[in-house]
């Protein structure tokens, strides 16, 4: 374990992160909201802390190995989650304690979108911008984590994508691969963000709202500058734009890159995970639309389809926007929406959940086992696109799914211990572990009123969900720390 190198990397990340406090300062000066002080103070604190970690080891040279990667990735989200909460803690405009400040920050960086703040329409522009910016930068980090790092660490079957991802590195050395992959994918991420902001602006949003909502849309984060979320505008055009860009954000960014590089939209059609992901989205939309029509929730079929498509895209990718109060929809519909978040979006996207590739592999593996029951002596290879999936990948996928479900059940019970009813407890698990960010039941209007213990459990689940479970759990095994 290269602790000197880990300290150097973490210190450098903190130094870089400290400069993300400056755009909100510029926003504060532009809108004259008088809230630049907390961001300047946070800048100084995070910069000094980063320098303290970096300077003693800045001459240290070594390659970042796989084992170091687990610790760096975990520290990246947990330490930045705490540091990112400083502006909320210092600002008089957000009267929150340490627990709520960390909750809000981790929720932003992990692109979860669960919030303890209310009265968003009256908060200073700089605070509102900072929340959206947290999600956008978090989304950038998530893409590199999902596309460049987790496959190299072999998390939950993601080694399936080792050969698929742009970049030359196929061994345990992480740094060159991350640098090359990140550069290509961040350009793409920026391009999609600009396109989303432009569409919002043309549809009637102010420039501030268009830019800030593009941040949280492409990052599938779900933070908004208004308490009513997207329902603030009640605009069909804005809802459809949001739906399209959420689905884009929930698609594997390496697939976007390959399609653009090859100038071929057929790249999406040929990808088995994308077909499964988009097929499930259409199935969910059909079921929710039929449910809403059965209960006569909206006046016409067009309005019903609009809200059904919006909420399915939002919930199934773990975005958490709302176009209307979906938690109040009758019958099975709110529960179906919550459970769509467990399968989640594509691997290599900013979305949450177990990821569609794992769902697809579990489905195909189950079909193969049914065939084996009928033909016990048959030889059945499991193919996924161009790949023949070996049993080691399948074991990793099933292990991940098993642990994921176990954690969901255990924490559901723990949430009930804090006094929440079962529906609210399940909703809290989905909102945090699946990085969904929105709830039903007792947390339909937000998470400010749950107990501090429940908030810390949700914060842990946000990190577990974003780091794909094993990245964090492996740190608690004695074998990891042995030389």
SVG drawing of the C-alpha trace seen along z (x, -y; Angstrom):
<svg xmlns="http://www.w3.org/2000/svg" viewBox="-60 -43 71 78">
<polyline fill="none" stroke="black" stroke-width="0.4" points="0.0,0.0 1.5,-3.3 0.3,-5.6 2.6,-8.5 1.2,-8.3 -2.4,-8.1 -1.8,-11.2 -0.3,-13.0 -3.2,-12.1 -5.8,-13.0 -4.1,-16.3 -4.0,-17.2 -7.7,-16.3 -8.5,-18.6 -6.4,-21.4 -8.2,-21.1 -11.6,-20.8 -10.9,-24.0 -11.0,-26.0 -14.6,-24.8 -15.6,-27.2 -14.7,-30.1 -17.5,-29.9 -20.2,-30.4 -18.2,-33.4 -18.5,-34.9 -22.2,-34.0 -22.6,-35.8 -20.9,-38.9 -22.9,-38.9 -26.2,-38.6 -25.1,-40.7 -26.6,-38.2 -23.9,-38.8 -23.1,-35.1 -19.6,-35.0 -18.1,-34.7 -18.8,-31.0 -17.3,-30.0 -14.1,-32.1 -13.7,-30.5 -14.3,-27.0 -11.8,-27.7 -9.1,-28.6 -9.8,-25.7 -9.9,-23.0 -6.8,-24.5 -4.8,-24.5 -5.9,-21.0 -5.0,-19.8 -1.5,-21.4 -0.9,-19.8 -1.5,-16.4 0.3,-17.0 3.4,-19.0 5.2,-16.4 5.0,-13.8 4.9,-15.9 8.3,-14.4 7.2,-10.9 7.0,-8.8 5.2,-5.5 2.5,-3.8 -1.0,-3.7 -1.9,0.0 -5.2,1.7 -5.2,1.9 -4.4,-1.8 -7.3,-2.5 -9.9,-1.1 -8.7,-3.4 -8.2,-6.5 -11.7,-6.1 -13.4,-5.7 -11.5,-8.6 -12.2,-10.8 -16.0,-10.7 -16.0,-10.6 -13.5,-13.3 -14.8,-15.6 -18.3,-14.9 -17.3,-16.4 -15.3,-19.3 -18.1,-20.0 -20.5,-20.6 -18.5,-23.5 -20.4,-26.3 -23.8,-24.9 -22.4,-24.7 -20.9,-28.2 -23.6,-30.1 -26.3,-31.9 -28.7,-31.3 -28.7,-27.5 -29.1,-27.0 -28.0,-23.4 -25.8,-21.4 -22.9,-19.2 -25.0,-16.1 -27.3,-18.0 -24.4,-19.8 -22.5,-16.5 -25.8,-14.8 -26.5,-17.6 -22.9,-17.6 -22.6,-13.8 -26.0,-13.7 -24.8,-16.2 -21.4,-14.6 -22.8,-11.1 -25.6,-12.6 -28.2,-11.3 -30.3,-14.4 -31.8,-13.8 -32.1,-17.1 -32.7,-18.4 -33.1,-22.0 -36.4,-23.8 -37.4,-27.2 -35.1,-26.9 -36.9,-29.7 -35.7,-32.2 -32.1,-31.0 -29.2,-33.1 -28.3,-32.3 -24.7,-31.3 -26.0,-28.6 -28.4,-27.3 -25.6,-27.3 -23.2,-25.5 -25.7,-22.6 -26.1,-22.1 -22.3,-22.4 -21.7,-19.7 -23.8,-17.3 -22.2,-18.2 -18.6,-17.7 -19.9,-14.6 -21.2,-13.3 -17.8,-13.9 -16.2,-11.9 -18.8,-9.1 -18.2,-8.7 -14.4,-8.2 -15.2,-5.9 -17.6,-3.8 -15.8,-3.7 -12.1,-3.7 -11.7,-2.6 -14.3,0.0 -13.6,2.3 -9.9,2.3 -10.8,3.1 -13.1,5.9 -16.1,4.7 -19.2,6.9 -18.6,8.2 -17.6,4.9 -14.3,6.5 -16.6,7.4 -16.0,3.9 -12.2,3.9 -11.8,4.4 -14.6,2.1 -13.4,-1.1 -11.3,-3.7 -7.7,-3.7 -4.6,-1.6 -4.3,-0.2 -5.3,3.4 -3.2,4.1 -3.3,3.0 -1.7,-0.5 -4.6,-3.0 -3.2,-6.5 -2.5,-6.6 -5.8,-5.0 -7.8,-7.4 -6.1,-10.4 -6.7,-9.4 -10.2,-8.2 -11.2,-11.1 -10.2,-13.7 -12.3,-12.1 -15.3,-11.5 -15.3,-14.9 -15.3,-16.7 -18.4,-14.6 -20.0,-15.3 -19.4,-19.1 -20.9,-18.9 -24.1,-17.1 -24.4,-19.6 -24.2,-22.6 -26.8,-21.0 -29.1,-20.4 -28.7,-24.0 -29.4,-25.4 -32.6,-23.3 -33.8,-24.4 -33.2,-28.0 -35.0,-27.8 -37.9,-26.1 -38.4,-29.1 -36.1,-28.7 -34.0,-31.7 -30.3,-31.4 -29.5,-30.7 -32.1,-27.9 -31.2,-26.4 -27.5,-26.2 -28.0,-24.9 -30.6,-22.3 -28.5,-21.1 -25.8,-20.3 -28.2,-18.1 -29.9,-16.6 -26.9,-15.3 -25.5,-14.1 -28.8,-12.4 -28.6,-14.1 -32.0,-15.7 -31.2,-18.8 -33.3,-21.8 -33.4,-25.5 -37.1,-25.4 -39.0,-23.5 -41.4,-22.2 -38.6,-20.8 -39.5,-20.6 -43.2,-21.0 -42.3,-24.7 -42.6,-25.3 -45.5,-22.9 -44.2,-22.9 -44.6,-19.9 -41.6,-21.1 -39.3,-21.2 -40.6,-17.9 -39.9,-16.1 -36.4,-17.8 -35.7,-16.6 -36.8,-13.1 -34.6,-12.8 -31.5,-14.1 -32.0,-12.0 -32.1,-8.9 -28.9,-10.1 -27.3,-10.6 -28.4,-7.1 -26.7,-5.6 -23.1,-4.3 -20.8,-7.3 -18.3,-5.0 -21.1,-4.0 -21.8,-7.7 -18.1,-8.1 -18.0,-5.1 -21.1,-6.2 -19.7,-9.7 -16.2,-8.5 -17.7,-6.0 -20.4,-8.4 -22.9,-5.5 -26.1,-5.6 -26.3,-1.8 -23.7,-1.5 -26.5,-1.9 -28.7,0.7 -25.9,3.2 -25.1,2.8 -26.9,5.5 -27.0,3.5 -28.5,0.4 -31.2,2.6 -32.1,4.1 -32.0,0.6 -34.2,-1.2 -36.5,1.8 -37.1,1.8 -37.7,-2.0 -40.4,-1.6 -41.9,1.3 -42.0,-0.9 -43.6,-3.7 -46.3,-1.4 -47.1,0.0 -47.2,-3.5 -49.3,-5.0 -51.8,-2.2 -51.9,-2.6 -52.5,-6.4 -55.2,-5.9 -56.9,-3.3 -57.1,-5.7 -58.0,-8.7 -55.2,-10.8 -54.8,-13.2 -57.3,-14.6 -55.9,-13.4 -53.6,-10.6 -50.9,-13.1 -50.6,-14.6 -50.6,-11.1 -47.9,-9.9 -45.8,-13.0 -45.8,-12.6 -45.4,-8.8 -42.4,-9.1 -40.9,-11.8 -41.2,-10.0 -40.1,-6.7 -36.9,-8.3 -36.4,-10.1 -36.9,-7.2 -35.4,-4.4 -32.1,-6.3 -31.9,-7.5 -32.3,-11.2 -35.1,-12.2 -36.7,-15.1 -40.5,-15.4 -42.9,-17.0 -45.8,-16.5 -46.4,-14.9 -45.8,-11.3 -45.8,-10.1 -49.5,-10.9 -50.3,-8.9 -52.8,-6.1 -52.4,-2.3 -49.2,-0.5 -47.7,-3.3 -45.5,-5.1 -44.1,-1.7 -43.4,-0.6 -41.5,-3.8 -39.4,-3.3 -38.6,0.3 -37.4,-0.7 -34.5,-2.5 -33.1,0.8 -32.3,2.1 -31.2,-1.4 -29.4,-2.9 -26.5,-1.6 -23.0,-0.9 -20.6,-3.7 -23.4,-6.3 -24.1,-8.8 -27.2,-6.8 -27.7,-4.7 -29.0,-1.3 -27.5,2.2 -27.1,1.3 -28.8,2.7 -25.9,4.9 -26.2,6.9 -29.9,7.2 -29.4,8.4 -26.8,10.9 -28.9,12.3 -31.9,12.6 -29.8,14.4 -28.1,16.6 -31.6,17.6 -32.7,18.5 -29.6,20.6 -30.3,22.5 -33.9,23.2 -32.5,24.7 -30.1,26.9 -33.0,28.3 -34.6,29.4 -31.4,30.5 -29.1,31.7 -26.3,32.8 -26.4,29.8 -23.6,27.2 -24.9,23.6 -22.5,20.7 -23.8,17.4 -23.2,14.7 -23.6,11.0 -23.2,9.1 -19.9,10.1 -18.7,11.6 -18.9,15.1 -19.4,14.4 -17.3,16.7 -18.5,18.1 -16.1,15.8 -18.0,12.7 -21.3,14.4 -20.2,15.2 -19.1,11.6 -22.5,10.4 -24.5,12.7 -22.3,11.9 -22.9,8.2 -26.7,8.6 -26.9,10.8 -24.9,8.4 -26.9,5.4 -30.2,7.0 -29.0,8.0 -27.8,4.5 -31.2,3.1 -33.1,5.5 -30.8,5.0 -31.0,1.2 -34.8,1.3 -35.0,3.0 -32.6,0.5 -34.6,-2.5 -37.7,-1.0 -35.8,-0.9 -35.4,-4.7 -39.2,-5.0 -40.0,-5.1 -42.9,-3.0 -42.0,-0.2 -42.9,-2.1 -40.9,-5.1 -38.0,-2.8 -37.9,-1.1 -38.1,-4.6 -35.1,-5.8 -33.1,-2.8 -34.0,-3.3 -33.4,-7.1 -29.9,-6.6 -28.5,-3.1 -29.9,-3.6 -28.8,-7.2 -32.4,-8.1 -32.8,-11.1 -36.6,-11.3 -39.0,-9.3 -42.6,-8.4 -44.4,-8.0 -43.1,-10.0 -40.2,-11.4 -42.2,-12.5 -41.5,-16.1 -37.8,-15.7 -35.5,-14.2 -35.2,-17.1 -37.4,-15.5 -35.9,-12.1 -33.6,-11.4 -29.8,-12.1 -29.2,-8.3 -31.3,-7.8 -29.5,-10.6 -26.1,-9.1 -27.3,-5.7 -28.5,-7.3 -25.2,-9.1 -23.4,-5.7 -25.8,-4.1 -25.2,-6.9 -21.5,-6.2 -22.1,-2.4 -24.4,-2.8 -22.1,-5.2 -18.9,-3.1 -20.6,0.1 -20.7,1.7 -17.5,3.8 -15.2,0.8 -16.1,-0.4 -16.7,3.0 -13.3,4.4 -11.7,1.8 -13.3,3.6 -11.6,6.9 -8.4,7.8 -7.0,9.4 -7.0,6.0 -4.6,4.5 -2.1,7.4 1.2,6.7"/>
</svg>
